[in-house]
């Protein structure tokens, strides 16, 4: 999640060292991020066995670091992409079934909480079958 909101691989490496008790290489951290990203996309694209009769849609505001296109040189002489944090909203659709189970059926990052046609269109595909 930290990488998704703009933390660097080095930040991820440090956080994982605290959790795992060992320091992973940057390449290993990158492989983990790439693997999780593939799983997330597959999860978003999978068909639902039965559409939920209730879909709750909401947004959560977060700050995400985006590259500015500028390059800076750090104290060790490495070239780094300059990033600036921007407020974005993570729109999510939570499906609720009669048996009590629930799951996130879709999410996306947007610039605001206004009705986004693409998000609403994707959520409308989980209409209940009455």
N, C-alpha and C positions, 0 to 999 in steps of 0.2 A: 504494500500500500504506500509505503514511503516513497518508493521509486515512482509510483503512478502520480504522486503529487509534486514531483520535481526534484526529489532528493537525488544526489549523485550516487554512482555506484560505490564510491568511497564511503558515503554516509550509510548506505545499505550494508557495506562490509562491516562497518563499526557496529551497527545495530545488531547484525547477525552474530558478531563475535560475543556481544553481551548475552544473547539468547542461547547460542550453541556452546559457548565456552571455548571456541577455537576461531582462529582467523581464517576465513576463506580467501582464495585469490580473487582478484577482480574478474578474471575470466570465469571462475565458478559462479560468482554473483551474477554476471551477465547471462550465463546459461540458465540460471534459476529464473531470472526476470523474463527471458525469452520463452521459457517453458510455461510459466504462469500466464503470460500474455496469450499464448496459443490456446491454453485451456479456457481462459476467459472468453475468447472469441468463439470457441466451439460451444461453450455453455450458452452464449447469447444466441447462437444460430440453431440450437437444437429444437426440434418440434416438441410441443407439450402433448402428453398422452391425452389429457382432457383439459380443456380450458377452464380456468377458475371462474366461478360465478361472481366473485368480487375482486375488483382490481383497485388498489389504493395507489394513487400517484402523488409523489411529493418530491421536494428538492432539498438538498443539503449544501450549503455554501462552504467552499474550501478555497484556499489559496494554492495555486499551482504555478510552479516555476516554468516559464517558457523561455527558450533561447531568443536573444535579441538580434542575433546575426553578428554581434561584435565578438572579438576574441581578446582575451587578456592573458598576461603571463603571470603565473603565480610565483611565490618566493623561491621555488625550486627550479624555475625556468620552464615549467610545463605550460603549453598553450591550452587555455580553457575557454570554453564557450561562456559568454556572459549571459546570465539568466535574470529575469525579472519576474516577481510573483504577481499574478493577476487573479482577481476573484472570479471564480467560476461556480456554477451550480451543478451538482451531480443529480440529475433527474432519475428517479427510480420508480418502477411499477412493481408493487407487491401483490402477488396473487394469493387469494385465500379460498380454500376448498371447504365444503361442508363437513368433511371428517376432521377439520381443525388444523390440518397441516397448511403451511404457508411457505412461499419461497419468492425470491426476487425473480420476476419473469423477464425484465429488461431494465437496462440503465444506459445512460449516456451523459457526457459532459456537455453543458450548454453555457451560453453567456448570460442567460436570464431564466426566470421562471415563467415566462409568457408561454402561451400555447405554441409549442413547436410542432409544425405539421408532420415532420418525419417521426418524431417521438410518439405523437398521438396516433399516427398511422400504424406504427409498429405495435403499439398497445392495443389498438382496435382489433388486431388479429387474434387476441385472446378473449374474444366475446364469448359469453356463455351460450350454450345450446339449450334453449328452453324447450 
